[in-house]
């Protein structure tokens, strides 16, 4: 299963983010094989204001355990964390996913027959 994790930093969290960054990067590097994509959310000025990443796990409990041990979470950096399961469409996994989805949609609307 793929989960999308969207984290918003607490106001004035930049100092805490910087102080915890090494541990966060080490944690993410150790989990590279499970991370599909990720990175910081940036303000219009280019300062980090949160994080987003997609994590491949077997269960929601595994995602919760990953977050519980994540250094930014442990440090209390985040004001809000939202987790959603998702289905990856881009980049296509496997190739042809978008075309199959279009075909299903058109068929459901009676436009392919």
C-alpha positions as CSV (number, residue, x, y, z in Angstrom):
1,X,0.0,0.0,0.0
2,X,1.1,3.5,-0.7
3,X,0.5,6.3,1.9
4,X,0.9,10.0,1.4
5,X,2.1,11.9,4.4
6,X,1.5,15.6,4.5
7,X,3.1,17.5,7.5
8,X,2.8,21.2,8.3
9,X,5.4,22.7,10.6
10,X,4.5,24.5,13.8
11,X,4.7,28.3,13.4
12,X,8.3,29.4,14.0
13,X,9.5,25.8,13.6
14,X,12.5,26.6,11.4
15,X,15.1,26.4,14.2
16,X,13.7,23.1,15.4
17,X,13.7,21.8,11.8
18,X,17.4,22.8,11.4
19,X,18.4,21.3,14.7
20,X,16.8,18.0,13.8
21,X,17.7,17.8,10.1
22,X,20.7,15.5,10.4
23,X,18.7,12.8,12.3
24,X,15.8,13.3,9.8
25,X,18.0,12.8,6.8
26,X,19.7,9.7,8.3
27,X,16.2,8.2,9.0
28,X,15.0,8.9,5.5
29,X,18.2,7.5,4.0
30,X,17.7,4.3,6.0
31,X,14.2,4.0,4.6
32,X,15.0,4.9,1.0
33,X,13.8,1.5,-0.3
34,X,10.3,2.3,1.0
35,X,10.1,6.0,0.0
36,X,8.6,6.7,-3.4
37,X,9.2,10.4,-3.3
38,X,9.4,13.2,-0.7
39,X,10.8,16.5,0.3
40,X,10.1,19.8,2.1
41,X,7.2,22.0,1.5
42,X,8.4,25.6,0.9
43,X,7.0,29.0,1.6
44,X,7.0,31.6,-1.2
45,X,10.3,32.8,0.3
46,X,11.8,29.3,-0.1
47,X,11.8,28.5,3.6
48,X,10.7,25.0,4.7
49,X,7.2,25.0,6.2
50,X,6.5,21.3,6.2
51,X,7.2,17.9,4.6
52,X,5.5,15.6,2.2
53,X,6.4,12.1,1.2
54,X,4.9,8.9,-0.1
55,X,5.8,5.7,1.8
56,X,5.3,2.1,0.6
57,X,4.1,-0.1,3.5
58,X,2.1,-3.2,4.0
59,X,-0.3,-1.8,6.6
60,X,-1.5,1.5,8.0
61,X,0.0,0.4,11.3
62,X,3.4,0.2,9.6
63,X,3.0,3.8,8.4
64,X,2.0,4.9,11.9
65,X,5.1,3.2,13.4
66,X,7.3,4.9,10.7
67,X,5.9,8.3,11.7
68,X,6.2,7.6,15.4
69,X,10.0,7.1,15.0
70,X,10.6,9.9,12.5
71,X,12.9,12.5,14.0
72,X,10.9,15.6,13.0
73,X,7.8,14.0,14.6
74,X,9.7,12.9,17.7
75,X,11.0,16.5,18.1
76,X,7.4,17.9,17.9
77,X,8.1,19.9,14.7
78,X,4.7,19.3,13.1
79,X,1.6,21.2,13.9
80,X,-0.5,18.9,11.7
81,X,0.1,15.5,10.1
82,X,-2.3,14.0,7.6
83,X,-2.0,10.5,6.2
84,X,-3.9,9.1,3.3
85,X,-3.6,5.9,1.4
86,X,-3.3,6.5,-2.3
87,X,-2.9,4.8,-5.7
88,X,0.1,5.9,-7.7
89,X,-0.8,7.0,-11.3
90,X,2.3,9.1,-12.1
91,X,5.0,8.1,-12.8
92,X,3.0,5.2,-14.1
93,X,3.5,2.0,-12.1
94,X,3.0,-0.1,-14.2
95,X,3.2,1.6,-17.6
96,X,-0.2,2.0,-19.2
97,X,-2.1,2.7,-16.0
98,X,-3.5,6.1,-17.2
99,X,-4.7,4.6,-20.5
100,X,-6.5,1.8,-18.6
101,X,-8.1,4.3,-16.2
102,X,-9.3,6.3,-19.2
103,X,-10.7,3.2,-20.8
104,X,-12.6,2.3,-17.6
105,X,-14.0,5.8,-17.2
106,X,-15.1,6.0,-20.8
107,X,-16.7,2.5,-20.5
108,X,-18.5,3.5,-17.3
109,X,-20.0,6.5,-19.2
110,X,-21.0,4.3,-22.1
111,X,-18.6,6.0,-24.5
112,X,-16.7,2.8,-25.4
113,X,-18.3,-0.2,-26.4
